[in-house]
């Protein structure tokens, strides 16, 4: 009896609370916090010229790829080298360039907000995955039509445009989404479309 009583608190305790997950994420990204703040300001369009900077940088990179025409293997290898170099240098150079004493309370709050957004993005992905799994089980015909329709549209679009242009277009959309979302553009123009898709996947909301 004593053994079962002692082990009960361990069984009833939750695996991990959102607060613990947030603290773990903050600890994992601590070496990147000095870089995440200006990067977030850029993606959120804190200045009117930030969208032009984003499009200019991506256009410059894709112009280099278009001009030199490297092979797919060379392109992925170069991007892998750049990402590995950044991942190695940023945690080392970041704290050196920005002394810990200059890190203010406001910056710490902004850093926590960034970590919360990353957690919410992960939760949205998990919820979407679970919703598609539920749709597959409860409405297999709707799931089949939806998935096949999206794949057919993607195949058709891919046959019309060049691969490099499509990659350039999709990457710019992904980079512009945070700013579009923060300034309410997505909510204004795509809210109706999202509600239709949500009702199709999740079904009509049941009234309490």
C-alpha positions as CSV (number, residue, x, y, z in Angstrom):
1,X,0.0,0.0,0.0
2,X,2.8,2.3,0.8
3,X,4.4,1.8,-2.6
4,X,1.2,2.6,-4.5
5,X,0.5,5.7,-2.3
6,X,4.0,7.0,-3.0
7,X,3.8,6.4,-6.8
8,X,0.4,8.1,-7.2
9,X,1.6,11.7,-7.4
10,X,3.9,10.7,-10.2
11,X,1.1,9.1,-12.1
12,X,-1.3,12.0,-11.6
13,X,1.3,14.7,-12.5
14,X,1.0,15.9,-16.1
15,X,3.7,15.1,-18.6
16,X,4.4,18.7,-19.5
17,X,2.5,21.9,-19.0
18,X,2.5,24.7,-21.5
19,X,4.6,26.8,-19.1
20,X,7.2,24.0,-19.0
21,X,7.2,23.7,-22.8
22,X,7.6,27.5,-23.1
23,X,10.6,27.4,-20.7
24,X,12.2,24.6,-22.5
25,X,11.8,26.4,-25.9
26,X,13.2,29.6,-24.4
27,X,16.2,27.6,-23.2
28,X,16.7,25.9,-26.5
29,X,16.6,29.2,-28.5
30,X,18.5,31.3,-26.0
31,X,21.5,31.5,-28.3
32,X,19.3,32.8,-31.1
33,X,17.3,35.4,-29.1
34,X,19.4,38.4,-30.2
35,X,18.8,37.4,-33.9
36,X,15.1,36.4,-33.5
37,X,14.0,39.9,-32.4
38,X,15.2,41.9,-35.5
39,X,14.1,39.0,-37.7
40,X,10.7,39.0,-36.2
41,X,10.4,42.8,-36.7
42,X,11.3,42.3,-40.3
43,X,8.8,39.6,-40.9
44,X,6.1,41.5,-39.1
45,X,6.7,44.7,-41.2
46,X,7.5,47.0,-38.3
47,X,8.7,49.5,-40.9
48,X,7.0,50.4,-44.2
49,X,10.0,49.3,-46.2
50,X,10.3,45.8,-44.7
51,X,8.2,44.0,-47.4
52,X,10.5,45.5,-50.0
53,X,13.6,44.2,-48.1
54,X,12.1,40.7,-47.9
55,X,11.2,40.6,-51.6
56,X,14.6,42.2,-52.5
57,X,16.6,39.6,-50.6
58,X,14.7,36.6,-51.9
59,X,14.8,38.0,-55.5
60,X,18.6,38.5,-55.2
61,X,19.1,34.9,-54.1
62,X,16.9,33.4,-56.8
63,X,18.5,35.7,-59.4
64,X,21.9,34.1,-58.5
65,X,20.4,30.6,-58.8
66,X,18.9,31.5,-62.1
67,X,22.1,33.1,-63.4
68,X,24.6,30.3,-62.4
69,X,22.1,27.4,-62.9
70,X,23.6,25.0,-60.4
71,X,22.4,21.5,-60.2
72,X,19.8,20.4,-57.7
73,X,22.4,18.6,-55.6
74,X,24.7,21.6,-55.6
75,X,21.9,23.9,-54.7
76,X,20.8,21.8,-51.7
77,X,24.4,21.3,-50.6
78,X,25.1,25.0,-50.7
79,X,22.0,25.8,-48.7
80,X,22.9,23.1,-46.3
81,X,26.4,24.5,-45.8
82,X,25.0,28.0,-45.2
83,X,22.4,26.8,-42.7
84,X,24.9,24.7,-40.9
85,X,27.3,27.7,-40.8
86,X,24.6,30.0,-39.4
87,X,23.5,27.4,-36.9
88,X,27.1,27.1,-35.6
89,X,28.0,30.8,-35.6
90,X,24.9,32.5,-34.4
91,X,24.9,31.0,-30.8
92,X,28.6,32.0,-30.5
93,X,28.6,35.4,-32.1
94,X,25.2,36.6,-30.9
95,X,25.9,36.8,-27.2
96,X,29.3,38.3,-28.0
97,X,27.9,41.1,-30.1
98,X,25.0,41.8,-27.7
99,X,26.2,41.8,-24.1
100,X,23.8,40.1,-21.6
101,X,23.7,43.4,-19.6
102,X,22.0,45.2,-22.5
103,X,19.2,42.7,-22.6
104,X,16.2,44.6,-21.3
105,X,12.9,43.4,-19.8
106,X,11.0,44.6,-22.9
107,X,13.3,42.5,-25.1
108,X,12.7,39.5,-22.8
109,X,8.9,39.9,-23.1
110,X,9.3,40.1,-26.9
111,X,11.4,37.0,-26.9
112,X,8.7,35.2,-24.9
113,X,6.1,36.3,-27.4
114,X,8.2,34.9,-30.2
115,X,8.5,31.5,-28.4
116,X,4.7,31.5,-27.8
117,X,4.1,32.1,-31.5
118,X,6.3,29.2,-32.4
119,X,4.4,27.0,-30.0
120,X,1.1,28.2,-31.4
121,X,2.3,27.5,-35.0
122,X,3.3,23.9,-33.9
123,X,-0.2,23.5,-32.3
124,X,-1.9,24.7,-35.5
125,X,0.0,22.1,-37.5
126,X,-0.9,19.3,-35.0
127,X,-4.5,20.4,-35.0
128,X,-4.6,20.4,-38.8
129,X,-3.0,17.0,-38.9
130,X,-5.6,15.7,-36.4
131,X,-8.4,17.3,-38.3
132,X,-7.4,15.6,-41.5
133,X,-7.1,12.3,-39.7
134,X,-10.6,12.8,-38.3
135,X,-12.0,13.7,-41.7
136,X,-10.4,10.6,-43.2
137,X,-12.1,8.4,-40.6
138,X,-15.5,10.1,-40.4
139,X,-15.9,11.4,-44.0
140,X,-13.6,9.3,-46.3
141,X,-15.3,10.5,-49.5
142,X,-14.9,14.2,-48.6
143,X,-11.3,13.5,-47.6
144,X,-10.6,11.7,-50.9
145,X,-12.2,14.4,-53.0
146,X,-10.3,17.1,-51.1
147,X,-6.9,15.5,-51.3
148,X,-7.2,14.4,-54.9
149,X,-8.5,17.8,-55.9
150,X,-5.6,19.6,-54.3
151,X,-3.1,17.3,-55.8
152,X,-4.6,17.6,-59.3
153,X,-4.5,21.4,-59.0
154,X,-0.9,21.4,-57.9
155,X,0.0,19.1,-60.7
156,X,-1.7,21.3,-63.2
157,X,-0.1,24.5,-61.9
158,X,3.3,22.8,-61.9
159,X,2.9,22.0,-65.5
160,X,2.2,25.6,-66.4
161,X,5.1,27.4,-64.6
162,X,8.8,26.8,-64.2
163,X,10.0,25.1,-61.0
164,X,12.3,27.9,-60.0
165,X,9.5,30.5,-60.4
166,X,7.1,28.4,-58.4
167,X,9.6,28.0,-55.6
168,X,10.3,31.7,-55.6
169,X,6.6,32.5,-55.5
170,X,5.8,30.1,-52.7
171,X,8.8,31.1,-50.6
172,X,7.8,34.8,-50.9
173,X,4.2,33.9,-49.8
174,X,5.6,32.1,-46.7
175,X,7.9,35.0,-45.9
176,X,5.1,37.6,-46.3
177,X,2.4,35.7,-44.3
178,X,3.5,37.0,-40.8
179,X,3.3,40.6,-42.0
180,X,0.0,40.0,-43.8
181,X,-1.4,38.4,-40.7
182,X,-0.2,41.0,-38.3
183,X,-1.7,43.9,-40.4
184,X,-5.0,42.1,-40.8
185,X,-4.8,41.5,-44.5
186,X,-5.3,37.8,-44.4
187,X,-8.1,38.0,-41.8
188,X,-9.9,40.6,-44.0
189,X,-9.7,38.9,-47.4
190,X,-9.5,35.2,-46.6
191,X,-11.7,34.8,-43.5
192,X,-14.7,33.6,-45.5
193,X,-12.6,31.1,-47.4
194,X,-11.1,29.7,-44.2
195,X,-14.6,29.4,-42.6
196,X,-15.8,27.3,-45.6
197,X,-12.7,25.1,-45.5
198,X,-13.1,24.7,-41.7
199,X,-16.8,23.7,-42.0
200,X,-15.9,21.3,-44.7
201,X,-13.2,19.6,-42.6
202,X,-14.6,19.9,-39.1
203,X,-18.3,20.0,-39.9
204,X,-20.8,22.6,-38.7
205,X,-20.3,23.8,-35.2
206,X,-22.8,22.3,-32.8
207,X,-24.8,24.8,-30.8
208,X,-24.7,24.3,-27.0
